[in-house]
Amino acid sequence: MKRFLGLDIGTKRIGVSVSDPLGSFAQGVAVLDATGDWMAELDKLVAHYKVGVIVVGMPYRTDASVGPEALKIKDVVSSLRQRYPDLDVVLWDERFTTTIAEKAMIEADVKRKKRRQNIDMVAASIMLQDFLEHYSKGGS
């Protein structure tokens, strides 16, 4: 069975999460350097985890409008669709995932430096888990 891969794309780092083979649970697997050749690293992750769907976090504003960050993500999604024509690449609302991730890590008593290193990966996991729960209920 093909897995789902979640991307929380920022200007400096990209959090990556994957689902279990049944598509029930998300877990963080990597933080990629957004200023480097992150797509080459993504190629390895897509192959390793036998990904069938890439879920990209869409940074809508709190009022659900589209800002400049969201327009950049749409360009990235276009590139991903060209790079992976056999995979589904979908957008998913990622509002508040970083805030939720930070609160969870603070409650877990994760030190500030470790939070900064992993927050994008945790946010990607939260975003992908939200997508998986919607998808499992028959959403598309």
PyMOL commands that set and color helices and strands:
alter all, ss='L'
color gray80, all
select helices_A, chain A and resi 38-48+68-83+97-107+112-136
alter helices_A, ss='H'
color red, helices_A
select strands_A, chain A and resi 3-9+13-19+26-33+51-58+88-93
alter strands_A, ss='S'
color yellow, strands_A
deselect
rebuild
show_as cartoon
